[in-house]
Amino acid sequence: MFLHTRKLLVGLLIGLLIVTLTGCGEPSGVKTGAESDSAKSEAQSKPEENTKKVAVNKEFSVNGLKITIGEVQVEKERILVGMTIKNETSDKLTFYPDQGSAVVGSMQLDANMFMTEGDVSGDIQPGVEKSGVVVFTTPEGKTLTPEEVTSIALHLGDVFNEKSFEAKPFDTTLSLE
């Protein structure tokens, strides 16, 4: 009985380890605008072939949420937007950029919350800063030509203040030239 239970436990632990490691991919290397980004290695920040990487480094303030876009990387089938958000109010804010969209020309790319790296969505308590990379994927069967993408319109949803019930949208166009 003890041997059977032990084998079952070992099997479950191995299965859990496999499932956990399956979700681990290589980090994108896209900078979020956070201070610790400068410590990233050169190899990690080197873009792959058929990609376009642009240091945007723009700050926005929407309803008390400071949003910094660090880098944007355009690939054939996705766009990665590195960002840092900071709640500069004394109220809880809510923001879900990983449910937004990016528009390039006449193509809309929807955010993929399962591919997003880091933690840039949900409730943001007063004074809290979060960083991550939001991934927008092309519609099935469509691709981008990275070197031809000169701007991206981002529609990342509303920044909602729980106390005042005020919601303001975060929509912007980024130049990638």
TORNUBA-725178 format. One record per residue: residue in one letter; z, x, y of N, C-alpha, C in turn; residue number from 1. Coordinates in steps of 0.02 Angstrom, whole numbers. Atoms other than C-alpha are relative to their C-alpha. Layout:
% residues N
A_Z_X_Y_Z_X_Y_Z_X_Y_NUM
...
***
This chain:
% residues 177
M_0_41_-60_0_0_0_0_43_63_1
F_-5_-43_-58_48_138_122_-66_38_12_2
L_63_-37_-6_-113_236_86_-55_-45_27_3
H_50_47_-24_-221_81_116_10_-14_75_4
T_-16_12_-71_-134_46_283_-18_61_41_5
R_15_-62_-36_-153_227_334_-76_9_9_6
K_73_-5_-4_-340_227_294_-28_-50_51_7
L_22_51_-47_-363_67_392_15_21_72_8
L_-19_-23_-67_-270_139_542_-45_57_23_9
V_44_-56_-17_-373_300_539_-70_-26_15_10
G_66_29_-12_-533_197_526_-4_-35_67_11
L_-2_34_-65_-483_90_675_1_50_58_12
L_-3_-51_-53_-440_243_779_-67_35_10_13
I_66_-32_-5_-607_326_739_-49_-48_33_14
G_44_50_-30_-698_165_782_12_-7_75_15
L_-18_4_-70_-605_152_947_-25_60_39_16
L_24_-61_-32_-647_332_989_-76_-2_9_17
I_73_4_-5_-832_303_953_-21_-49_55_18
V_16_50_-51_-837_146_1061_16_28_70_19
T_-19_-29_-64_-746_237_1202_-50_52_23_20
L_47_-53_-19_-862_387_1200_-70_-25_11_21
T_66_29_-10_-1018_278_1191_-9_-20_73_22
G_4_21_-70_-980_213_1366_-1_57_49_23
C_-2_-58_-45_-968_389_1437_-70_29_6_24
G_64_-31_-13_-1129_449_1516_11_58_47_25
E_-6_-54_-48_-1166_596_1626_6_-30_69_26
P_-5_25_-68_-1113_570_1806_-66_10_37_27
S_64_-2_-35_-1257_537_1925_-8_60_46_28
G_4_-55_-47_-1214_678_2044_-16_-24_71_29
V_13_28_-66_-1244_561_2192_65_1_39_30
K_-60_-5_-40_-1120_595_2332_17_-66_32_31
T_-24_64_-26_-1014_450_2392_20_3_73_32
G_-24_-7_-68_-964_519_2560_74_15_3_33
A_-71_-16_3_-786_552_2503_9_75_11_34
E_-13_-70_-15_-707_718_2554_-6_45_-61_35
S_1_-42_60_-694_781_2374_-70_13_-26_36
D_69_-10_23_-883_769_2353_-24_71_12_37
S_23_-68_-16_-904_942_2431_17_49_-56_38
A_-19_-44_55_-823_1016_2276_-46_-7_-60_39
K_45_9_57_-962_954_2161_-44_61_-9_40
S_40_-60_14_-1063_1089_2076_-72_-10_20_41
E_71_1_-18_-1241_1134_2126_-41_-31_-55_42
A_39_27_56_-1306_1091_1953_4_-76_-2_43
Q_-8_72_3_-1237_916_1966_-38_-34_56_44
S_32_32_-56_-1314_881_2136_-75_14_3_45
K_71_-14_2_-1487_946_2090_-37_-60_-28_46
P_34_59_25_-1605_797_2076_-50_17_-56_47
E_48_-9_54_-1713_775_1921_-70_-8_27_48
E_69_11_-20_-1902_771_1926_-11_-74_10_49
N_17_69_-16_-1980_611_1994_58_-38_30_50
T_-54_33_-37_-1827_574_2100_-3_23_72_51
K_-6_-17_-71_-1796_573_2285_73_-10_18_52
K_-70_4_-18_-1621_612_2346_6_14_75_53
V_-7_-6_-72_-1574_587_2529_74_-5_20_54
A_-68_3_-28_-1409_627_2616_-3_-47_60_55
V_2_50_-53_-1385_471_2722_58_10_49_56
N_-60_-12_-40_-1206_500_2785_6_-47_60_57
K_-7_50_-53_-1193_338_2884_63_-40_-12_58
E_-61_41_4_-1035_240_2923_-12_-68_32_59
F_5_68_-25_-1022_53_2950_71_-29_-1_60
S_-64_36_1_-875_-60_2992_-16_-74_-3_61
V_13_71_10_-882_-238_2926_66_-34_-15_62
N_-60_40_9_-733_-354_2948_61_42_-18_63
G_-57_-44_13_-610_-208_2946_-8_46_-59_64
L_13_-44_56_-689_-120_2798_-48_55_23_65
K_42_-57_-17_-757_54_2834_-41_17_-62_66
I_46_-14_56_-910_83_2724_-40_62_18_67
T_38_-62_-10_-983_259_2711_-50_7_-56_68
I_53_-13_49_-1150_283_2625_-12_75_1_69
G_8_-72_5_-1156_464_2566_-72_20_-15_70
E_68_-17_21_-1318_487_2469_-34_-59_-33_71
V_40_48_36_-1459_381_2402_-48_39_-44_72
Q_47_-32_46_-1558_434_2249_-47_-54_-27_73
V_50_46_24_-1721_345_2208_-33_30_-62_74
E_32_-19_62_-1786_355_2030_-53_-52_-17_75
K_54_47_18_-1931_267_1943_26_-70_-16_76
E_-25_66_22_-1823_127_1872_67_-20_30_77
R_-64_18_-30_-1667_128_1980_11_37_66_78
I_-22_-31_-62_-1588_169_2147_76_6_-4_79
L_-71_-13_1_-1415_247_2158_24_9_71_80
V_-27_-3_-67_-1312_223_2316_73_22_-5_81
G_-68_-26_0_-1156_332_2335_37_-25_62_82
M_-37_27_-57_-1023_252_2443_75_7_-8_83
T_-72_1_-3_-843_258_2496_19_-58_46_84
I_-23_55_-42_-751_106_2563_75_9_14_85
K_-71_-5_-18_-585_101_2655_21_-62_40_86
N_-28_57_-34_-482_-49_2707_40_25_59_87
E_-34_-23_-60_-431_-16_2887_39_-56_34_88
T_-39_56_-27_-338_-181_2910_69_-1_-33_89
S_-65_10_33_-163_-240_2865_-4_-58_-49_90
D_10_56_46_-238_-378_2756_-40_23_-61_91
K_40_-14_60_-313_-379_2582_-72_-23_13_92
L_71_17_-6_-504_-375_2585_-31_-3_-69_93
T_36_5_63_-625_-421_2447_-74_16_13_94
F_70_-21_-9_-799_-343_2425_-29_16_-68_95
Y_33_-10_64_-921_-340_2280_-71_28_9_96
P_68_-28_-9_-1067_-221_2318_-37_7_-66_97
D_34_-7_65_-1102_-204_2131_-29_-67_-24_98
Q_33_63_15_-1164_-384_2136_-54_-14_53_99
G_49_8_-53_-1282_-356_2283_-71_16_-22_100
S_69_-17_15_-1465_-312_2296_-26_50_51_101
A_36_-47_-43_-1581_-181_2369_-73_-23_0_102
V_69_21_-5_-1755_-221_2432_-41_60_24_103
V_48_-53_-17_-1898_-95_2435_-68_-34_3_104
G_64_36_-8_-2058_-169_2506_10_-73_-20_105
S_-6_69_24_-2080_-333_2412_38_-4_-66_106
M_-37_-1_63_-1974_-281_2262_75_-3_12_107
Q_-73_5_-4_-1793_-336_2243_30_30_-63_108
L_-37_-31_55_-1679_-229_2136_71_-26_3_109
D_-69_26_2_-1516_-308_2082_48_53_-26_110
A_-51_-48_21_-1357_-209_2062_19_-14_-73_111
N_-22_6_69_-1301_-176_1884_72_23_-3_112
M_-71_-17_-3_-1112_-183_1880_23_42_-60_113
F_-19_-38_59_-1108_-105_1706_-21_73_5_114
M_23_-69_-10_-1202_51_1764_35_33_59_115
T_-33_-26_-59_-1101_70_1924_55_49_-20_116
E_-51_-51_14_-991_226_1926_55_-6_51_117
G_-57_2_-47_-818_231_2003_24_-71_9_118
D_-32_64_-13_-727_85_2081_-10_-18_73_119
V_13_18_-69_-802_10_2238_-2_-76_11_120
S_3_72_-10_-778_-175_2213_67_-33_-18_121
G_-61_38_14_-645_-308_2202_45_-4_60_122
D_-50_3_-54_-486_-323_2303_16_70_23_123
I_-17_-64_-30_-450_-180_2422_62_-12_43_124
Q_-63_8_-36_-270_-172_2481_-2_40_65_125
P_0_-36_-64_-228_-113_2659_8_76_-9_126
G_-3_-73_1_-259_74_2684_-31_33_-61_127
V_27_-28_62_-341_96_2513_-73_21_9_128
E_69_-26_-1_-499_201_2493_-25_4_-72_129
K_31_-2_66_-617_184_2344_-69_31_7_130
S_66_-31_-1_-775_281_2299_-36_-14_-65_131
G_40_10_60_-918_257_2178_-74_0_16_132
V_72_2_-6_-1104_246_2148_-24_-67_-27_133
V_27_65_20_-1186_74_2144_-72_11_-24_134
V_66_-9_30_-1341_67_2032_-39_-65_4_135
F_45_57_-6_-1485_-51_2071_-60_13_-46_136
T_54_-11_49_-1615_-74_1932_-61_-41_18_137
T_63_35_-14_-1798_-122_1948_-7_-58_-49_138
P_14_55_47_-1857_-286_1873_-38_26_-61_139
E_32_-21_62_-1919_-273_1694_-76_7_10_140
G_72_-12_-4_-2093_-197_1686_-23_29_66_141
K_19_-27_-66_-2090_-131_1866_33_67_10_142
T_-27_-66_-16_-2064_45_1930_-10_16_73_143
L_6_-25_-68_-2044_134_2095_-35_68_-2_144
T_26_-68_-10_-2136_287_2158_47_32_50_145
P_-54_-25_-44_-1986_383_2228_-24_32_65_146
E_21_-35_-61_-2082_493_2350_-31_-47_52_147
E_29_48_-47_-2161_338_2430_52_-47_31_148
V_-52_44_-27_-1996_248_2464_27_31_64_149
T_-22_-26_-65_-1958_271_2649_60_-37_29_150
S_-59_36_-23_-1825_138_2675_22_-50_-54_151
I_-29_48_47_-1710_23_2578_43_-49_40_152
A_-42_51_-30_-1636_-141_2637_55_-17_-51_153
L_-57_15_43_-1462_-163_2563_32_-66_21_154
H_-35_64_-10_-1384_-336_2545_57_0_-50_155
L_-55_-12_46_-1213_-303_2472_54_-54_0_156
G_-48_56_2_-1126_-469_2499_49_1_57_157
D_-48_9_-54_-981_-523_2606_62_42_-10_158
V_-67_-30_-1_-824_-430_2654_46_-58_22_159
F_-42_59_-11_-691_-565_2641_72_21_14_160
N_-70_-11_-18_-521_-561_2727_41_-58_-27_161
E_-38_53_33_-397_-657_2620_47_-38_47_162
K_-48_31_-46_-276_-692_2763_-34_-46_50_163
S_33_39_-52_-397_-754_2897_-56_-45_-28_164
F_55_35_33_-526_-823_2773_-68_14_33_165
E_63_-18_-33_-660_-736_2875_-42_43_-47_166
A_47_-37_42_-813_-673_2782_-58_24_43_167
K_57_-27_-37_-945_-558_2857_-44_39_-49_168
P_45_-33_47_-1100_-498_2765_-12_73_18_169
F_21_-69_-11_-1146_-315_2742_-73_5_-19_170
D_72_-8_8_-1334_-302_2765_-22_56_46_171
T_24_-55_-40_-1418_-143_2825_-64_27_-30_172
T_60_-34_24_-1580_-47_2812_10_75_10_173
L_-8_-73_-2_-1572_139_2770_-68_34_1_174
S_60_-41_-2_-1709_260_2819_8_57_-49_175
L_-2_-54_49_-1750_384_2681_-51_53_16_176
E_49_-52_-20_-1863_499_2780_34_62_25_177
***
